[in-house]
């Protein structure tokens, strides 16, 4: 898992460090920089995959400014030419040697000197080798250039760890910021540049179709079980014998007469479509292991928000996923178990200089005989911050 993110000179973030859990929730007022934190991670991911063209940045969920200066912190004049620096560190694995070095950190240093909407960013940090084959090619080029004799297997075993230091964490390379939209989930008409799921929900039908094959039926059954959070939900299936180009799922409302046909996603309520997307994202083996969801509370009942986060935290552990989510709805907070260090809550705000800052919220101490205040209530009362202060 990714244990820490460090960001310098990116949008509203002058300098910030964030210690991540398996499920990390960011809450704060509008414009405080929650999405900027997600975008910084996505930008580092794009650098790790060596895909820094604007089209790839947008497909990851990054809002690319027309003027590259506004991708940097612009609190002072010199900031608009300073490089953006983002680094991520992996948590040390349980079976790592006791005397091993600190967890590996991948850093990218991003520069765009043209300040043009048509220019691409470049990573000035260490070359992000993506696989052993690339390392071997690079090694051979180095051998030819420096007239080094071929490397034996024994020598390679010594050299390989040095190349390994350049490898970014594998889970970082596929990081996306999901922000599903009703239109993409309801029509199933488009597919994304990035497979299997696009950031708006594109590709969901294709992925559900794949999960309907016999070898993947357990995943589909688990998704249906999770959808039972909706009282009315009975079942859904992939529509068969469809005309060419048409994509549809059949949905059963358990309260409707058995003789009536299933309805499709086109007439389903929005909350169902969002839950279907989230559960598929967390359960499928084909989706990224590390990702973000922006505004996870969209279109959901407050009580459902709380229960959803509990379910997603359990699914993340079961399916080895790591997620960073943003929200404006305090009901989400009541789904967190802050006794579990895998679940973390941060309040995001901007200080007097306008810089984005984060504050981790821990489980509050409760005096004996007193009833603890729900996190949602503590937030609304202003006990933990994150509320507007100018009105």
C-alpha positions in Angstrom: 0.0 0.0 0.0 0.9 3.6 -0.3 1.7 5.0 3.1 2.6 8.6 2.5 2.2 11.4 -0.1 4.3 14.6 -0.1 3.3 17.5 -2.3 5.1 20.8 -3.1 4.0 23.7 -5.3 0.8 22.2 -6.8 -2.2 24.4 -7.2 -3.4 25.4 -3.7 -0.8 23.2 -2.0 2.4 25.0 -1.1 3.7 22.0 0.9 1.8 19.1 2.4 2.3 15.6 3.7 -0.5 13.0 4.1 -0.2 9.6 5.9 -2.7 7.4 4.1 -4.7 4.4 5.4 -6.4 1.7 3.4 -9.4 4.0 3.3 -8.8 7.7 3.8 -11.6 10.3 4.0 -11.0 14.0 3.2 -13.6 16.5 4.3 -13.7 20.2 4.2 -15.3 23.3 2.8 -15.6 24.0 -1.0 -12.4 25.1 -2.6 -10.2 24.0 0.3 -8.0 21.7 -1.8 -9.4 18.2 -1.3 -9.5 17.5 -5.1 -6.1 19.1 -5.5 -4.6 16.4 -3.2 -6.2 13.7 -5.3 -4.9 15.3 -8.5 -1.4 15.6 -7.2 -1.4 11.8 -6.6 -2.8 11.3 -10.1 -0.1 13.5 -11.6 2.6 11.5 -9.9 0.9 8.4 -11.2 1.0 9.8 -14.7 4.8 10.5 -14.3 5.3 6.9 -13.0 3.6 5.6 -16.2 5.5 8.1 -18.3 2.2 9.6 -19.7 2.2 13.3 -19.0 0.4 14.5 -22.1 -2.7 16.6 -21.4 -5.1 14.0 -22.8 -3.8 11.3 -20.4 -3.9 13.7 -17.5 -7.5 14.6 -18.2 -8.5 10.9 -18.5 -7.1 10.3 -15.0 -9.4 13.0 -13.5 -6.9 15.9 -13.4 -8.3 19.3 -14.2 -5.6 20.7 -16.5 -5.3 24.5 -16.4 -5.1 26.3 -19.8 -2.1 28.2 -18.5 0.5 25.9 -16.9 1.4 28.5 -14.3 -1.9 27.9 -12.6 -1.0 24.2 -12.1 1.6 25.5 -9.7 1.0 27.4 -6.5 0.7 31.1 -7.3 0.9 32.6 -3.8 4.1 34.4 -4.8 5.4 35.5 -8.2 8.4 33.1 -8.2 6.0 30.1 -7.5 4.7 30.1 -11.0 8.1 29.0 -12.4 9.1 26.6 -9.6 8.8 22.9 -10.3 6.1 20.7 -8.9 7.5 18.0 -6.6 5.3 15.0 -5.6 6.5 11.8 -3.9 4.8 8.7 -2.6 6.2 6.1 -0.3 5.2 2.5 0.1 4.4 0.9 3.5 7.0 -1.7 4.5 5.7 -5.2 3.8 5.2 -7.5 6.8 7.9 -9.9 5.5 10.5 -7.2 4.9 13.8 -7.7 6.6 14.2 -6.0 9.9 17.3 -4.2 8.9 16.0 -3.1 5.5 16.0 0.5 4.5 13.1 2.8 4.9 10.1 2.2 2.6 10.8 2.9 -1.0 9.8 6.4 -2.2 9.1 7.4 -5.7 9.5 11.1 -6.5 8.6 13.1 -9.6 9.7 16.7 -10.4 7.5 18.2 -13.0 8.3 21.1 -15.2 6.4 22.9 -18.0 8.4 25.8 -19.2 6.3 26.8 -22.2 3.2 27.7 -20.1 1.1 26.6 -23.1 -2.2 24.6 -23.1 -0.7 22.5 -25.8 2.7 21.6 -24.2 3.3 18.5 -22.2 4.8 18.2 -18.7 8.1 16.5 -18.3 9.5 14.6 -15.3 12.9 15.8 -14.2 13.1 13.2 -11.5 14.8 9.8 -11.8 13.7 7.7 -14.8 10.6 5.8 -13.7 11.6 2.3 -15.0 8.4 0.3 -15.4 9.6 -3.2 -15.7 12.7 -5.5 -15.7 12.8 -5.7 -19.5 13.3 -1.9 -19.7 16.0 -2.1 -17.0 17.8 -4.8 -19.1 17.6 -2.7 -22.2 19.0 0.4 -20.4 21.7 -1.7 -18.9 22.8 -3.0 -22.3 22.8 0.5 -23.7 25.0 1.5 -20.7 27.3 -1.5 -21.4 27.7 -0.5 -25.1 28.3 3.2 -24.3 30.9 2.5 -21.6 32.3 -0.6 -23.3 31.4 -2.8 -20.3 31.6 -6.5 -20.8 28.3 -8.5 -20.7 26.9 -8.9 -17.2 26.7 -12.4 -15.8 23.7 -13.7 -13.8 25.7 -13.3 -10.6 26.6 -9.7 -11.4 23.0 -9.0 -12.4 21.8 -10.3 -9.0 24.0 -7.6 -7.4 23.0 -4.8 -9.8 19.2 -5.5 -9.9 18.4 -4.0 -6.5 20.0 -0.7 -7.6 17.6 -0.6 -10.6 14.7 -1.7 -8.3 15.2 1.6 -6.4 14.0 3.4 -9.6 10.8 1.4 -9.9 7.7 3.3 -8.8 5.2 1.3 -6.6 3.2 -0.8 -9.0 -0.1 0.3 -7.6 0.7 3.9 -8.2 0.8 3.6 -12.0 -2.9 3.0 -12.4 -4.2 5.6 -10.0 -7.4 7.3 -11.2 -9.8 9.9 -9.7 -13.3 8.5 -10.1 -16.2 10.9 -10.2 -19.1 8.9 -11.7 -21.8 10.8 -13.6 -25.4 9.9 -14.0 -25.4 10.2 -17.8 -22.4 7.8 -18.3 -23.9 5.2 -15.9 -27.4 5.4 -17.3 -26.6 5.2 -21.1 -23.7 2.8 -21.2 -23.0 4.3 -24.6 -19.3 5.3 -24.2 -16.1 3.6 -23.1 -13.1 5.4 -21.7 -9.6 5.8 -22.9 -8.5 4.0 -19.7 -9.8 0.4 -19.2 -11.8 -1.2 -17.7 -13.6 1.7 -16.0 -13.4 5.4 -17.0 -13.5 8.1 -14.4 -17.1 9.0 -15.1 -18.3 5.4 -15.2 -17.6 4.6 -18.8 -17.1 0.9 -19.4 -19.3 -0.3 -16.6 -21.5 -2.5 -18.9 -18.5 -4.1 -20.5 -17.0 -4.9 -17.1 -20.3 -6.3 -15.7 -20.6 -8.5 -18.9 -17.1 -9.8 -18.2 -18.0 -10.6 -14.6 -21.1 -12.5 -15.8 -18.9 -15.2 -17.2 -18.9 -18.4 -15.2 -15.3 -18.0 -13.9 -16.3 -14.5 -12.5 -19.7 -15.3 -11.1 -18.5 -15.1 -7.5 -17.7 -11.4 -8.0 -21.0 -10.7 -9.6 -22.8 -12.5 -6.8 -20.9 -10.4 -4.2 -21.9 -7.2 -6.0 -25.6 -8.3 -6.0 -25.3 -9.1 -2.3 -24.0 -5.6 -1.5 -26.8 -4.0 -3.5 -29.2 -5.5 -1.0 -28.5 -2.3 1.0 -31.3 -0.9 -1.2 -34.6 -2.3 0.3 -36.3 -2.6 -3.0 -33.5 -4.4 -4.9 -34.2 -7.9 -6.1 -31.7 -8.8 -8.8 -30.1 -7.7 -12.0 -28.8 -9.5 -15.1 -27.1 -8.6 -18.3 -29.7 -8.3 -21.1 -29.3 -10.9 -23.8 -30.2 -10.9 -27.5 -29.7 -7.2 -27.8 -29.5 -5.4 -31.1 -26.0 -4.6 -32.2 -24.6 -1.6 -30.3 -27.3 -1.7 -27.6 -26.1 -2.1 -24.0 -28.5 -2.8 -21.2 -29.0 -4.5 -17.8 -32.3 -5.9 -16.5 -33.1 -4.8 -12.9 -35.7 -6.4 -10.7 -37.7 -4.5 -8.0 -38.8 -7.1 -5.5 -42.0 -5.2 -4.8 -43.2 -5.3 -8.3 -45.5 -8.1 -9.6 -43.6 -11.1 -10.7 -45.3 -11.1 -14.1 -43.9 -7.7 -15.0 -40.7 -7.4 -17.0 -37.5 -6.2 -15.5 -36.7 -2.5 -16.1 -33.3 -1.3 -17.4 -30.6 1.1 -16.1 -32.2 3.9 -18.2 -35.2 4.1 -15.8 -33.3 3.0 -12.6 -32.8 5.5 -9.8 -29.5 7.4 -9.6 -28.6 6.0 -6.2 -28.7 2.4 -7.5 -26.4 3.3 -10.4 -23.8 4.9 -8.1 -23.8 1.9 -5.7 -23.5 -0.5 -8.6 -20.4 1.4 -9.8 -18.8 1.6 -6.4 -19.3 -2.1 -5.5 -18.0 -3.1 -8.9 -15.0 -0.9 -8.5 -14.1 -2.4 -5.1 -14.8 -6.0 -5.9 -13.5 -6.5 -9.4 -9.9 -7.8 -9.9 -9.7 -5.8 -13.1 -10.0 -2.4 -11.5 -7.0 -0.5 -10.0 -5.7 -1.4 -6.5 -5.2 2.2 -5.6 -7.7 5.0 -6.6 -9.7 7.9 -5.4 -13.4 8.8 -5.5 -14.3 12.5 -5.5 -17.6 13.5 -3.8 -18.6 9.9 -2.9 -21.8 11.2 -1.3 -23.3 12.3 -4.6 -27.0 11.3 -4.9 -27.1 9.2 -1.8 -29.3 9.3 1.3 -27.3 10.4 4.4 -27.9 7.1 6.3 -26.9 5.2 3.2 -23.7 7.2 3.0 -22.7 6.0 6.4 -23.5 2.4 5.7 -21.8 2.6 2.3 -18.5 3.6 3.8 -18.6 0.7 6.3 -19.2 -1.7 3.4 -16.4 -0.2 1.2 -13.9 -0.3 4.1 -14.6 -4.0 4.5 -14.4 -4.6 0.8 -11.1 -2.7 0.5 -9.6 -5.1 3.1 -11.1 -8.2 1.5 -10.1 -7.3 -2.1 -6.8 -5.5 -1.2 -7.9 -2.1 -2.5 -6.8 1.3 -1.2 -9.0 4.3 -1.7 -8.9 8.1 -0.9 -12.3 9.7 -0.9 -13.6 13.2 -0.6 -16.9 14.3 0.8 -19.0 17.3 1.9 -21.6 15.1 3.7 -20.8 14.6 7.4 -23.0 11.5 7.4 -20.1 9.7 5.6 -18.0 10.2 8.8 -20.3 8.0 10.9 -19.3 5.1 8.7 -15.7 5.3 9.8 -14.1 3.2 12.6 -11.3 5.4 13.8 -10.2 2.6 16.2 -9.0 0.9 13.0 -5.8 2.5 11.8 -6.6 1.4 8.3 -9.4 3.9 8.3 -8.3 7.6 8.5 -10.1 10.9 8.6 -8.5 14.2 7.6 -10.0 17.7 7.7 -8.8 19.8 4.8 -8.7 23.6 5.1 -6.7 26.7 3.9 -4.7 28.7 6.3 -4.4 32.5 6.5 -2.0 32.5 3.5 -4.4 30.4 1.4 -2.3 27.2 1.6 -4.1 23.9 1.7 -3.4 22.1 5.0 -4.7 18.8 6.5 -5.4 17.7 10.1 -5.9 14.1 11.1 -8.8 13.4 13.3 -8.4 10.6 15.9 -11.0 8.8 17.9 -12.0 11.3 20.7 -11.6 10.4 24.3 -14.9 10.0 26.1 -15.3 10.4 29.8 -16.7 7.5 31.7 -20.5 7.4 31.7 -20.8 9.8 28.8 -22.2 9.0 25.3 -19.8 9.8 22.5 -20.9 12.4 20.0 -21.2 11.0 16.4 -18.5 12.3 14.1 -21.1 13.9 11.9 -22.5 15.9 14.8 -19.0 16.9 15.9 -18.3 18.2 12.4 -21.5 20.2 12.2 -20.9 21.8 15.6 -17.5 22.9 14.4 -15.5 20.7 16.9 -13.2 19.3 14.3 -13.0 22.1 11.8 -13.7 22.0 8.1 -16.6 24.5 8.1 -16.7 27.9 6.3 -15.7 30.7 8.7 -16.5 33.7 6.6 -20.3 33.8 7.1 
